[in-house]
């Protein structure tokens, strides 16, 4: 089976499949997706969620919100450039939604981190290990094997899909009522948790598997096995935008925080270019005295270079992508010299950034706070009749089904509640529960 662009790009909305009415403005349905996301409360909460470094003091570094906005910007460029190239290759697609790929990718980029819990990736690890290694082991016999896989492989990507599609109490059918193509474009790992393996990655919980199957069938996404699909082609562009931004922006942030010297930073970024381009860039440096502005200029050049390379990689591998046979992220299919420079940045990040004291400290704090909250509220959901449980349940919004008769549903409701918290809210709640912070009367 070969995927078809006309079918893959659909503006049908989940939960409003039969609704047809004339819009009162000129926005495309995919631009409406973007607007719904950017004005939503879960998106706004990203401003107080850790990206890599602790939330800023005197030096501003990226949080999940600024990262998502930058990824959306790069994603739009990738999508627009790919759309232009595809229309030249396939003129018969003129008049279809193919020209709106940039809008779809930018909306999906906005949403790609909305399911991440507080404290960066350490939050995901804390949830998974609470069940696989911690006090959460006591719930293993209360759920099915498949449900247990969801809990012990807990994944922010799967939670983003849940957040956008799950019918929480008081919400309209279909979650955010997003278009099928935007929803499919955020599912980086289109398979259930039983396929997660050692990488701990999967794209949807069992509770949303039927929803993803419905979307995949509608869009004609290749099915590889029961519970496993090929990626929607636009996932590769969303992933590329994320890969470009987090790696290069982390390098810039590390320079601001003096984890990397100016010489290290310039060397890492100049390696993306041939000798002639390096000389032109260095000529600009002589006109810009401020070191940070030099790095900003260099960073913009690198992002532009990687964006161009990823567009080429996508177009050159279009047939494999449509066949569901493309084996890896676009960033690995760019020209060897540029990819080598990217890999060097990754290595530098691991050595100098991700293992730095501040980053490790936030991960340690995240583990403790997340594990404690899940333990408290899961116990509360299991034993709601206890006096202390009744008190704690008053802190849980009515949209979360913590009173369900099904144990898996109750636990997932607790995880929805905790993963939706900001770093500051989670820390403040722990302090209040522990009696370390009492509201002044």
URCOR-V453770 format. One line per field, one symbol per residue. burial: # if it has 9 or more other ideal C-beta (glycine too) atoms within 8 Angstrom, else .. A space follows every 50 residues. Layout:
burial->???
//
This chain:
burial->..#.#.#####.###.............#########..#.##.###### ###..#....#######################.###..#..#..###.# ####################.###########.#.##.#...#..##### ################.#.....####################.##...# #########.##.###.######....####################### #######..#...###.######...##..##.##..#.....######. ###.###########.##..####.#..###.##...#####.###.### .##..#.##########.#############..#....##.##..#...# ##....#############.###.########.........
//
